[in-house]
Amino acid sequence: MKQAYLTPTLLNNWIYYINSSDSYEEKAKEAFFNCLNKIKTELTPEMLRGLEYEDKVYHLANGYQIEASDITIKEIAGIVKGGLFQIPLCRSLINYKELEIYLYGICDVIKQNIIYDIKRVSKYDVGKYLKSVQHKIYLACSNADTFSYLISDGKNVYKEEYFKSQKMLKELKGTVYEFLNWLDTNNLLEKYLELWVWAGKDNNN
């Protein structure tokens, strides 16, 4: 049986693409196919800011002295201090025809049975990550019961928490099956199998 893996980024890009309005369809299509084909694109200023923010949280949480004008960095570092950082997670989820699918991702922090994901945004609206599959995949791949987004807009820290349930896992399996069926229907399954071969949790990128 062939084995392939699926990340939150790829699945979220697909969901955004198939649900995009006409004005965003071409942009969403390009983002999805770049991800599917593993085409590296230039990081946006927002992505770079997010990476820099996470790096500062990591260093402060681990006892390093850093200069940080953003007051929320200290607050989030205090929450995640003592946790394990950048932990690979994986799980074999479903079989599709003769294909075994592994969910795979690297979580920001795991601490006391809670997965934390650090986000730096310009503006936060309640429920911003409700439709994301990230928390579903990470909870499915781990023994954690809770997933908490720690979100900073540079002034305040917000939390969005999600909890593992059988309903969530069932919904996730359904979404993954729909994704694979869509690839199959659109003659993209072979391309996916070619580029997303499962090689173990420490050997995928």
C-alpha positions, 0 to 999 in steps of 0.5 A, spaced: 500 500 500 502 506 498 503 512 503 502 519 503 502 525 508 497 531 509 499 537 512 494 543 515 497 548 510 495 543 504 488 542 506 487 549 509 489 551 502 484 546 498 478 548 503 480 556 502 480 555 494 474 550 493 470 555 497 473 562 495 469 567 491 470 569 484 474 575 486 479 571 490 479 564 486 485 565 482 489 567 488 486 562 492 488 557 486 495 559 485 496 558 493 493 551 493 497 549 487 503 552 489 503 548 495 500 542 492 506 542 487 511 544 493 513 550 490 517 555 494 514 562 494 517 568 497 515 569 505 510 575 505 511 581 510 506 578 515 509 571 515 516 574 516 513 578 522 510 572 525 516 568 524 520 573 528 515 574 533 515 566 535 522 566 535 522 572 540 517 568 544 521 561 544 528 565 546 524 569 552 521 562 554 527 559 554 531 564 559 534 568 553 535 576 554 531 579 548 529 586 546 522 586 545 517 592 544 511 588 544 508 587 551 505 581 549 511 577 547 512 576 555 505 574 556 505 569 551 512 566 553 510 566 560 504 561 558 508 556 554 515 556 558 517 549 560 513 546 554 516 542 549 517 546 542 517 544 535 514 537 536 513 533 530 506 530 530 503 524 525 498 519 525 495 514 520 488 517 519 484 513 513 485 509 507 483 511 500 483 506 495 490 503 495 493 509 499 494 510 506 494 517 509 498 520 514 496 527 518 503 530 519 505 537 522 510 540 527 506 544 533 509 550 536 509 548 543 506 542 547 505 543 555 501 539 560 497 536 555 495 542 551 498 544 544 499 551 543 500 555 537 502 562 537 499 567 532 501 574 530 496 578 527 494 585 525 487 584 527 483 579 531 476 577 530 473 572 535 473 565 532 478 567 527 481 560 526 474 556 527 474 553 520 482 551 520 483 544 520 490 545 524 487 544 531 483 538 528 489 535 525 494 536 531 489 534 536 488 527 532 495 526 531 497 527 539 494 525 546 493 532 547 485 534 549 486 541 548 489 546 542 490 553 544 491 559 539 495 564 543 494 570 538 497 577 539 495 583 535 501 587 538 497 590 544 493 584 547 493 577 547 487 572 545 485 565 546 481 560 542 481 554 545 478 547 541 477 540 545 478 533 542 472 530 541 469 524 536 465 529 532 471 533 531 475 526 528 469 524 524 469 531 521 476 531 519 476 524 516 470 526 512 474 532 510 480 528 508 476 523 504 473 529 500 480 532 499 482 525 496 476 524 492 477 531 489 484 530 487 482 523 484 476 526 480 481 532 477 486 527 475 491 530 481 491 524 485 498 521 482 501 528 482 499 528 490 502 521 491 509 523 487 510 529 491 507 527 498 510 520 499 510 519 507 517 517 509 517 518 516 515 523 521 523 526 521 524 526 514 518 530 510 518 537 508 
